[in-house]
Amino acid sequence: MAQWLLTTGDTRLHRSQQAGLAGKTWMTSDCFGDAHVFAPLAEGDGVALRRAGRGGGIVAHGRVEAVVSAHGDPPESRFERCTPHQVTVVFDELFLGRPIDREWLRASTAPASYTFASTRRGSRRPVEISNEAWRAIVRLALENREIWWPARWDIPVGTVVSRTDLYLVFGGQKTATVSDSESTPNTFIFTTLSPADAGSSWSDDGAFLVTGVAETDMSFSYANDAVAKHVRRGRPLRVFRSSRGGCTYLGEFVVDQAKPVERWVMTGRERVVAARYSRRSPRQRQELRAPIFRLFPLGPIAPLQPGPARRQQRLRVSVDLGRHTAGTAPDGAPGPEQPAGDPQSAGTAPVTAAVEKLLAVLRRDPAAADAFAETDAAALLADLLERRVRWAAIAELRDLIDDPRSRENAIQRVLERNTWMFGGFYIGKAARRKLTLREQLDIPLIRADGSLHGVELKTARIDDLVVEHRNRLIVGPLVNEAVGQVINYLDRLDQQQAVIQSDLKVDCRRAAMTVVIGHPRYVTCGASAAEVAETIRTYNTHLTRVQVMTYKDLIDSAERALRLAQA
């Protein structure tokens, strides 16, 4: 048996060659003219699903259930197309909201990921993967992984949110029954199910029955197709219950792959439609029908019966990018230059056992947990853990800077989790990175007074960070280009500050920005680190709302802050 990697685009299915196929059927051939390319997927082969786009990664794995049609060469007539190779795929393990990172995919199956590049718009050819990569996918699917925005989901089950806030943060259609998020790979479906009807909303086999969008006939529109094929698209399906007080998040569900629709029901409403093939024919009134989707929960769900209402939350402050907790530093005076200890080594085994015993006691006795939280030992323990996590973050950032192959998005993920590195002037991150129509900030920070401070990240490997000019050093062209970019962004923020303040509740009047770019170790003109720092410091004296700093300055200031806090 072979293993294959399928890719699905995070776009509308009717724009690709897979539009007319059922949710389980995949076309694995790409024949165009005299070029015949197809993947010979056979019954029983393993299949992993990769979602393309922002927040993408491997989101499911399963098997080939059957071969619908085998690839066949076309007849002698050049006007007839060859028989496509089609298979039905069933995904046994779904982790749509916890994708396996694309960088891991590049590291494990680099040749395959480049082969996946489309030679023709809409073409998504499968790629065969190795047994080692398949075993790693199956193993990682069961592990707890830290997920980053936009794939990360931070709304707890049972939370009541405003439909307006949901639209402002995630985008999509504000009043539609089914809506695709524009900024995240999620699909939302809203049901008006009342608590009195909660008992009749479940089928005998445990499927949750949700009404879709009304249609004039029993054919799927794009909205209903988005629900029926959300697994094929690799997008999590988030179900909300709408009411006058807001929308209650019920949880993540998955449509029944074998039977997505339980039945069609008459809505009692009509729609006036024109004739399909003639404009002169009189308009007709057609009764609307709606599909009843069969959904199964993928995790905990909110109770459907009436109970104590949870406080309504504002999504602009509830969407959190989280913290990075992986990696440790040794006890005492931790630092990036010290080797990380192995938590499973013999020296740390007694400490691990003692911590596990303490946690067991605190879980059993809430009163003991409250008493322990008031002691000085608890504060000391929290401070030690916080410092260890921060030293580990500095070490991770330093490793990325030292690697000339590191990309901007890898550096950005580390800094998004550790905004404390930019100083103590900021209280957190804004939920939205895109505040204007065409641009988005790499890291939007919020000051204590509620005003905005943006961070623009560039790569660390820049040869001409500073250059010689008439026996003096000046900043290179890439620095001037980055500063010009953020100046244009600040100008657009000033022009739209009233709208942003009204709609997004972000104060961007006289906002400022920081450009983090380059590292002295990559400079090729022979300038020392001190000379690079002096050149950029002189350059900053002539700027008002923009500050330029190198990654060395950022790491050095973060280390000084930790050492001062430890002293």
C-alpha positions as CSV (number, residue, x, y, z in Angstrom):
1,M,0.0,0.0,0.0
2,A,1.2,3.5,-0.8
3,Q,0.6,6.8,1.0
4,W,-0.4,10.0,-0.8
5,L,-0.7,13.7,0.1
6,L,-3.7,15.5,-1.2
7,T,-3.8,19.3,-1.3
8,T,-7.0,21.4,-1.1
9,G,-7.1,25.1,-1.7
10,D,-8.7,27.4,0.9
11,T,-10.9,28.8,-1.9
12,R,-14.3,28.3,-3.4
13,L,-14.6,24.9,-4.8
14,H,-16.6,25.9,-7.8
15,R,-13.5,27.7,-9.1
16,S,-11.5,24.5,-9.4
17,Q,-11.8,21.2,-11.3
18,Q,-13.2,19.5,-8.2
19,A,-16.4,21.6,-8.2
20,G,-18.9,19.1,-9.6
21,L,-17.6,16.1,-7.5
22,A,-19.2,14.7,-4.4
23,G,-17.6,15.4,-1.0
24,K,-15.8,12.0,-0.9
25,T,-14.8,11.9,-4.6
26,W,-11.4,13.2,-5.7
27,M,-10.0,13.5,-9.2
28,T,-6.3,12.5,-9.2
29,S,-5.5,13.0,-12.8
30,D,-4.5,16.2,-14.6
31,C,-4.8,15.7,-18.4
32,F,-4.4,18.7,-20.6
33,G,-3.9,18.3,-24.3
34,D,-1.4,15.6,-25.0
35,A,0.0,15.7,-21.4
36,H,-1.4,12.9,-19.2
37,V,-0.4,13.1,-15.6
38,F,-2.3,11.1,-13.0
39,A,-1.6,9.5,-9.6
40,P,-2.6,5.8,-9.4
41,L,-4.3,5.8,-6.1
42,A,-5.6,2.3,-5.3
43,E,-8.1,1.0,-2.8
44,G,-6.7,0.9,0.7
45,D,-3.9,3.4,0.1
46,G,-3.3,5.9,2.9
47,V,-4.2,9.6,2.2
48,A,-3.2,12.7,4.1
49,L,-5.0,16.0,3.5
50,R,-3.1,19.3,3.3
51,R,-4.9,22.6,3.5
52,A,-3.1,25.4,1.5
53,G,-3.2,29.1,2.3
54,R,-2.6,31.0,5.5
55,G,-2.8,28.9,8.6
56,G,-2.5,25.8,6.5
57,G,-1.0,22.4,7.1
58,I,-1.9,18.7,7.2
59,V,-5.4,18.5,8.7
60,A,-6.6,14.9,8.2
61,H,-5.6,11.5,7.2
62,G,-7.6,8.5,6.1
63,R,-7.7,5.9,3.3
64,V,-8.9,5.3,-0.3
65,E,-12.3,3.6,0.0
66,A,-12.8,2.7,-3.6
67,V,-11.7,3.6,-7.2
68,V,-14.6,5.2,-9.0
69,S,-13.0,5.3,-12.5
70,A,-9.5,4.4,-13.6
71,H,-7.5,6.7,-15.9
72,G,-8.0,5.8,-19.6
73,D,-6.3,7.2,-22.7
74,P,-8.6,9.3,-25.0
75,P,-10.0,7.9,-28.3
76,E,-8.4,8.8,-31.6
77,S,-10.5,11.9,-31.8
78,R,-8.7,14.9,-30.4
79,F,-12.0,16.5,-29.4
80,E,-12.7,13.9,-26.7
81,R,-11.2,13.9,-23.3
82,C,-9.7,10.9,-21.5
83,T,-11.4,9.1,-18.7
84,P,-10.3,10.8,-15.4
85,H,-8.9,8.8,-12.5
86,Q,-11.3,9.2,-9.6
87,V,-11.3,7.7,-6.1
88,T,-13.5,8.0,-3.0
89,V,-11.6,9.0,0.2
90,V,-12.7,8.6,3.8
91,F,-10.8,10.5,6.5
92,D,-10.7,8.6,9.7
93,E,-8.8,11.1,11.8
94,L,-9.7,14.8,11.5
95,F,-7.8,17.6,13.2
96,L,-9.0,20.5,11.0
97,G,-8.4,23.0,13.8
98,R,-5.0,21.7,14.7
99,P,-3.0,21.6,11.4
100,I,0.5,20.1,11.3
101,D,2.7,23.0,10.4
102,R,3.8,23.5,6.8
103,E,7.4,24.0,7.9
104,W,7.4,20.5,9.3
105,L,6.1,19.3,6.0
106,R,8.9,21.0,4.1
107,A,11.4,19.5,6.4
108,S,10.0,16.0,6.1
109,T,9.0,15.8,2.5
110,A,10.7,18.8,0.8
111,P,10.8,17.3,-2.7
112,A,7.1,16.4,-2.4
113,S,6.0,19.8,-1.4
114,Y,7.7,21.4,-4.4
115,T,6.2,18.8,-6.7
116,F,2.9,19.9,-5.4
117,A,3.2,23.3,-7.1
118,S,0.4,23.6,-9.6
119,T,1.4,23.7,-13.3
120,R,-2.1,24.9,-14.2
121,R,-4.6,27.0,-12.2
122,G,-6.9,24.7,-10.3
123,S,-4.7,21.6,-10.6
124,R,-4.0,19.8,-7.4
125,R,-2.0,16.6,-8.1
126,P,-1.4,14.1,-5.3
127,V,2.1,13.3,-4.3
128,E,3.4,10.1,-2.9
129,I,5.0,10.4,0.5
130,S,7.4,8.1,2.3
131,N,6.5,5.6,5.1
132,E,8.5,7.6,7.6
133,A,6.5,10.8,6.8
134,W,3.3,8.9,7.0
135,R,4.1,7.5,10.4
136,A,5.1,10.9,11.6
137,I,1.7,12.4,10.4
138,V,-0.2,9.7,12.3
139,R,1.8,10.3,15.4
140,L,1.6,14.1,15.4
141,A,-2.1,14.0,14.8
142,L,-2.6,12.6,18.3
143,E,-0.2,14.9,20.0
144,N,-1.0,18.3,21.6
145,R,0.6,21.0,19.4
146,E,0.7,24.7,19.9
147,I,-1.3,26.4,17.1
148,W,-0.8,29.9,15.9
149,W,-3.1,32.5,14.5
150,P,-4.9,32.3,12.1
151,A,-5.4,28.6,12.6
152,R,-5.7,29.0,16.3
153,W,-9.2,29.1,17.9
154,D,-9.6,31.0,21.2
155,I,-13.3,31.1,21.8
156,P,-14.3,28.7,24.6
157,V,-17.3,26.4,24.1
158,G,-20.5,28.1,25.5
159,T,-19.2,31.6,25.1
160,V,-21.8,34.2,24.0
161,V,-20.4,36.7,21.5
162,S,-21.9,39.5,19.4
163,R,-22.5,38.7,15.8
164,T,-21.0,42.1,15.0
165,D,-17.8,41.4,16.9
166,L,-17.6,38.0,15.1
167,Y,-17.8,39.7,11.8
168,L,-15.2,42.4,12.6
169,V,-12.7,39.8,13.8
170,F,-13.2,37.0,11.4
171,G,-14.9,38.6,8.4
172,G,-17.4,36.9,6.2
173,Q,-21.1,37.7,5.7
174,K,-22.7,39.5,8.6
175,T,-26.2,38.0,8.5
176,A,-25.9,34.8,6.5
177,T,-26.8,31.4,7.8
178,V,-23.5,29.9,6.5
179,S,-20.4,32.1,6.3
180,D,-16.7,31.6,5.5
181,S,-14.3,33.5,7.6
182,E,-12.1,35.8,5.5
183,S,-9.2,36.1,7.9
184,T,-9.1,32.5,9.3
185,P,-9.7,29.0,7.8
186,N,-13.0,28.5,9.4
187,T,-16.6,28.0,8.2
188,F,-19.5,29.2,10.5
189,I,-23.0,27.9,10.5
190,F,-25.7,29.6,12.6
191,T,-28.8,27.9,13.8
192,T,-31.8,29.4,15.5
193,L,-32.5,26.2,17.5
194,S,-34.4,27.0,20.6
195,P,-33.7,25.2,23.9
196,A,-37.2,23.7,23.8
197,D,-36.3,21.9,20.6
198,A,-32.9,20.7,21.8
199,G,-34.1,17.1,22.4
200,S,-35.4,16.7,18.8
201,S,-32.2,18.1,17.2
202,W,-30.4,14.7,17.6
203,S,-30.9,11.7,15.3
204,D,-31.0,8.1,16.6
205,D,-27.4,7.5,15.6
206,G,-26.1,10.6,17.5
207,A,-26.0,13.1,14.6
208,F,-26.8,16.8,15.4
209,L,-29.3,18.0,12.9
210,V,-28.8,21.6,11.7
211,T,-30.9,23.4,9.0
212,G,-28.9,24.8,6.1
213,V,-29.8,27.6,3.6
214,A,-33.1,27.4,1.8
215,E,-33.0,26.6,-1.9
216,T,-35.5,26.6,-4.8
217,D,-34.7,23.0,-5.6
218,M,-32.7,20.2,-4.1
219,S,-29.4,21.4,-5.4
220,F,-26.6,22.9,-3.3
221,S,-25.8,26.6,-3.5
222,Y,-22.3,27.6,-2.5
223,A,-23.4,28.2,1.1
224,N,-24.7,24.7,1.5
225,D,-21.8,23.3,-0.5
226,A,-19.4,24.9,2.0
227,V,-21.0,22.9,4.8
228,A,-21.3,19.6,2.9
229,K,-17.7,19.8,1.7
230,H,-15.9,21.5,4.6
231,V,-13.9,18.4,5.2
232,R,-12.8,18.4,1.6
233,R,-11.8,22.0,1.9
234,G,-9.9,21.3,5.2
235,R,-11.8,24.0,7.1
236,P,-13.2,23.5,10.6
237,L,-17.0,23.8,10.9
238,R,-18.0,26.1,13.9
239,V,-21.6,26.0,15.0
240,F,-23.3,28.9,16.7
241,R,-26.8,29.3,18.1
242,S,-28.2,32.7,17.3
243,S,-30.5,34.6,19.7
244,R,-31.4,38.1,20.5
245,G,-28.7,38.3,23.2
246,G,-25.9,37.2,20.8
247,C,-24.5,34.0,19.4
248,T,-23.6,31.1,21.6
249,Y,-20.6,29.0,20.4
250,L,-21.7,25.4,20.5
251,G,-18.4,23.8,19.4
252,E,-16.6,22.3,16.4
253,F,-18.6,19.7,14.4
254,V,-17.9,17.6,11.3
255,V,-20.4,16.7,8.7
256,D,-21.2,13.0,8.1
257,Q,-18.9,12.0,5.2
258,A,-21.1,9.1,4.2
259,K,-24.5,10.9,4.5
260,P,-24.1,14.7,4.8
261,V,-27.9,15.4,4.5
262,E,-30.5,13.7,6.6
263,R,-33.5,15.0,4.5
264,W,-34.9,18.1,2.8
265,V,-37.7,20.0,4.4
266,M,-40.2,22.5,3.1
267,T,-39.7,26.0,4.6
268,G,-43.2,27.3,3.8
269,R,-41.7,30.3,1.9
270,E,-41.5,31.0,-1.8
271,R,-39.2,32.9,-4.1
272,V,-39.9,34.5,-7.5
273,V,-37.4,33.2,-10.0
274,A,-36.9,33.9,-13.7
275,A,-36.9,31.2,-16.3
276,R,-33.6,29.5,-16.7
277,Y,-33.3,29.5,-20.5
278,S,-35.5,32.4,-21.7
279,R,-35.9,35.9,-20.4
280,R,-39.3,36.3,-22.1
281,S,-40.9,33.5,-20.1
282,P,-43.0,34.7,-17.2
283,R,-41.4,34.5,-13.7
284,Q,-42.4,31.6,-11.5
285,R,-42.9,31.3,-7.8
286,Q,-41.0,28.3,-6.4
287,E,-41.3,26.9,-2.9
288,L,-38.1,26.9,-0.9
289,R,-36.5,23.7,0.5
290,A,-33.7,23.5,3.0
291,P,-31.3,20.6,3.7
292,I,-31.0,19.1,7.2
293,F,-27.2,18.5,7.7
294,R,-26.0,15.6,9.9
295,L,-23.1,16.9,12.1
296,F,-21.0,15.0,14.7
297,P,-19.1,16.9,17.4
298,L,-15.3,16.7,17.3
299,G,-14.9,17.8,20.9
300,P,-16.8,19.2,23.9
301,I,-20.0,21.0,23.0
302,A,-22.1,23.5,24.9
303,P,-25.3,22.2,26.6
304,L,-28.3,22.9,24.5
305,Q,-30.7,23.0,27.4
306,P,-31.3,26.3,29.1
307,G,-28.9,27.0,31.9
308,P,-26.9,29.9,33.5
309,A,-26.0,32.4,30.8
310,R,-22.3,33.1,30.4
311,R,-21.1,36.6,30.1
312,Q,-21.0,38.0,26.7
313,Q,-17.4,38.6,25.5
314,R,-15.8,41.0,23.1
315,L,-13.8,39.2,20.5
316,R,-11.4,42.0,19.9
317,V,-9.9,41.3,23.3
318,S,-10.6,37.6,23.6
319,V,-8.6,36.5,20.6
320,D,-5.2,35.7,22.0
321,L,-2.2,34.3,20.2
322,G,-1.1,32.4,23.4
323,R,2.2,31.9,25.0
324,H,5.1,29.6,24.1
325,T,5.9,27.1,26.9
326,A,8.2,24.7,25.2
327,G,11.8,24.5,26.3
328,T,13.5,25.0,29.6
329,A,16.6,26.6,31.1
330,P,18.6,25.3,34.1
331,D,17.9,26.5,37.7
332,G,19.8,29.3,39.3
333,A,20.8,32.0,36.8
334,P,19.2,30.9,33.5
335,G,20.6,32.2,30.3
336,P,20.8,31.4,26.6
337,E,24.4,30.4,26.9
338,Q,23.6,27.6,29.3
339,P,22.5,24.2,28.0
340,A,18.9,23.1,28.5
341,G,18.4,20.3,30.9
342,D,16.6,17.0,30.0
343,P,13.4,16.8,32.0
344,Q,13.7,13.0,31.9
345,S,17.2,12.8,33.2
346,A,18.1,11.2,36.5
347,G,19.0,14.5,38.1
348,T,15.5,16.0,37.6
349,A,13.5,12.9,38.2
350,P,12.9,13.7,42.0
351,V,11.9,17.3,41.1
352,T,9.4,16.1,38.5
353,A,7.9,13.6,40.9
354,A,7.6,16.2,43.6
355,V,5.9,18.6,41.2
356,E,3.4,16.0,40.0
357,K,2.6,15.1,43.6
358,L,1.9,18.8,44.4
359,L,-0.3,19.2,41.3
360,A,-2.3,16.1,42.3
361,V,-2.9,17.5,45.8
362,L,-4.0,20.9,44.3
363,R,-6.4,19.3,41.9
364,R,-8.1,17.2,44.6
365,D,-8.5,20.1,47.1
366,P,-9.5,23.5,45.8
367,A,-9.1,25.0,49.2
368,A,-5.5,23.9,49.3
369,A,-5.0,25.4,45.9
370,D,-6.3,28.8,47.1
371,A,-4.2,28.6,50.2
372,F,-1.1,27.8,48.2
373,A,-1.7,30.6,45.8
374,E,-1.4,33.1,48.7
375,T,2.0,31.9,49.8
376,D,5.4,33.4,48.9
377,A,6.4,30.0,47.5
378,A,3.7,30.1,44.9
379,A,4.9,33.6,43.8
380,L,8.5,32.4,43.7
381,L,7.5,29.3,41.6
382,A,5.5,31.4,39.2
383,D,8.4,33.8,38.8
384,L,10.9,31.0,38.2
385,L,8.8,29.4,35.6
386,E,8.2,32.7,33.8
387,R,11.9,33.5,33.7
388,R,12.7,30.0,32.4
389,V,10.1,30.4,29.6
390,R,11.5,33.8,28.6
391,W,15.1,32.6,28.6
392,A,14.0,29.7,26.4
393,A,12.3,32.2,24.0
394,I,15.4,34.3,23.7
395,A,17.4,31.2,22.9
396,E,14.9,30.2,20.3
397,L,15.1,33.6,18.7
398,R,18.9,33.6,18.8
399,D,19.0,30.2,17.0
400,L,16.7,31.6,14.3
401,I,18.9,34.7,13.8
402,D,22.1,32.6,13.7
403,D,20.6,30.4,10.9
404,P,20.9,32.3,7.6
405,R,18.1,30.1,6.2
406,S,15.5,31.3,8.6
407,R,12.5,33.1,7.2
408,E,10.6,36.1,8.4
409,N,7.5,34.1,9.3
410,A,9.4,31.9,11.7
411,I,10.9,34.9,13.5
412,Q,7.5,36.5,13.6
413,R,5.9,33.5,15.3
414,V,8.5,33.7,18.1
415,L,8.0,37.4,18.6
416,E,4.2,37.2,18.5
417,R,4.4,34.8,21.5
418,N,6.9,37.0,23.3
419,T,5.9,40.7,22.9
420,W,7.5,41.4,26.2
421,M,10.8,41.6,24.3
422,F,9.8,45.0,23.0
423,G,9.7,46.5,26.5
424,G,7.3,47.1,29.3
425,F,5.4,49.9,27.6
426,Y,2.9,47.5,26.1
427,I,0.0,45.6,27.7
428,G,-0.7,43.2,24.9
429,K,-1.5,42.6,21.2
430,A,-4.4,43.8,19.2
431,A,-6.6,41.0,17.9
432,R,-6.6,42.3,14.3
433,R,-3.4,42.8,12.2
434,K,-5.3,44.3,9.3
435,L,-6.6,47.7,10.2
436,T,-6.6,49.3,6.8
437,L,-7.8,47.9,3.5
438,R,-4.6,46.8,1.8
439,E,-2.0,46.5,4.5
440,Q,-1.6,44.6,7.7
441,L,0.9,44.9,10.6
442,D,3.3,42.1,11.5
443,I,2.8,42.7,15.2
444,P,0.3,45.3,16.5
445,L,1.0,46.3,20.1
446,I,-1.2,48.2,22.4
447,R,0.3,50.7,24.9
448,A,-1.0,51.2,28.4
449,D,-3.0,54.2,27.3
450,G,-4.7,52.2,24.6
451,S,-2.8,53.6,21.6
452,L,-1.3,51.6,18.8
453,H,2.3,50.8,18.2
454,G,3.1,48.6,15.2
455,V,6.1,46.4,14.6
456,E,7.4,45.7,11.1
457,L,9.7,42.6,10.9
458,K,12.3,42.1,8.1
459,T,14.8,39.3,7.6
460,A,18.0,39.1,9.7
461,R,20.3,38.3,6.9
462,I,21.0,41.6,5.1
463,D,24.5,42.1,3.7
464,D,24.1,45.9,3.1
465,L,22.5,46.8,6.4
466,V,25.0,49.6,6.5
467,V,27.2,50.7,3.5
468,E,30.1,53.1,3.1
469,H,29.5,56.5,1.6
470,R,32.3,59.0,1.3
471,N,34.3,57.3,4.0
472,R,31.3,57.3,6.3
473,L,28.7,54.7,7.1
474,I,25.0,55.1,6.2
475,V,22.1,52.8,6.4
476,G,21.5,50.5,3.3
477,P,18.7,50.7,0.8
478,L,16.6,48.0,2.4
479,V,16.4,50.0,5.6
480,N,15.2,53.1,3.7
481,E,12.7,50.9,1.9
482,A,11.3,49.5,5.1
483,V,11.1,52.9,6.7
484,G,9.2,54.2,3.7
485,Q,6.8,51.3,3.9
486,V,5.9,52.0,7.5
487,I,5.6,55.8,6.8
488,N,3.0,55.0,4.2
489,Y,1.2,52.8,6.6
490,L,1.2,55.5,9.3
491,D,-0.2,57.9,6.8
492,R,-3.1,55.6,6.0
493,L,-3.8,55.1,9.7
494,D,-4.0,58.8,10.2
495,Q,-6.4,59.2,7.3
496,Q,-8.7,56.4,8.6
497,Q,-8.2,56.9,12.4
498,A,-11.9,57.9,13.0
499,V,-13.3,54.8,11.2
500,I,-10.8,52.5,13.0
501,Q,-11.6,54.1,16.4
502,S,-15.3,53.7,15.8
503,D,-15.4,50.2,14.3
504,L,-12.4,48.4,15.9
505,K,-12.0,50.4,19.1
506,V,-8.2,50.9,18.4
507,D,-6.7,54.3,19.0
508,C,-4.3,54.9,16.1
509,R,-4.0,58.7,16.4
510,R,-0.3,59.6,16.1
511,A,0.6,55.9,16.1
512,A,4.3,54.9,16.0
513,M,6.1,52.0,14.5
514,T,9.3,50.0,15.0
515,V,11.3,48.4,12.2
516,V,13.3,45.3,13.3
517,I,15.8,44.5,10.5
518,G,19.2,42.9,10.0
519,H,22.0,41.8,12.3
520,P,25.6,43.1,12.4
521,R,27.0,39.6,11.9
522,Y,25.8,39.5,8.3
523,V,27.2,43.0,7.3
524,T,29.8,42.6,4.5
525,C,31.4,46.1,4.5
526,G,33.6,45.3,7.5
527,A,31.8,47.4,10.1
528,S,31.8,46.3,13.7
529,A,28.7,45.8,15.8
530,A,29.4,49.0,17.6
531,E,29.7,50.9,14.3
532,V,26.4,49.4,13.0
533,A,24.6,50.4,16.2
534,E,26.0,54.0,16.1
535,T,25.0,54.4,12.4
536,I,21.4,53.3,13.1
537,R,21.3,55.4,16.3
538,T,22.3,58.5,14.2
539,Y,19.7,57.5,11.6
540,N,17.0,57.3,14.3
541,T,17.7,60.8,15.6
542,H,16.2,62.2,12.4
543,L,13.0,60.1,12.6
544,T,9.9,61.1,14.6
545,R,7.4,58.3,14.6
546,V,9.6,55.4,13.3
547,Q,12.4,53.6,15.2
548,V,14.8,51.2,13.5
549,M,16.6,48.5,15.5
550,T,18.5,45.3,14.7
551,Y,17.8,41.9,16.0
552,K,20.9,42.1,18.1
553,D,19.6,45.3,19.8
554,L,16.3,43.5,20.4
555,I,17.9,40.4,22.0
556,D,20.4,42.4,24.1
557,S,17.6,44.6,25.5
558,A,15.5,41.5,26.4
559,E,18.4,39.9,28.1
560,R,19.2,43.0,30.1
561,A,15.6,43.2,31.2
562,L,15.6,39.6,32.5
563,R,18.9,40.1,34.3
564,L,17.6,43.2,36.0
565,A,14.4,41.4,37.0
566,Q,16.4,38.6,38.4
567,A,18.8,40.8,40.4
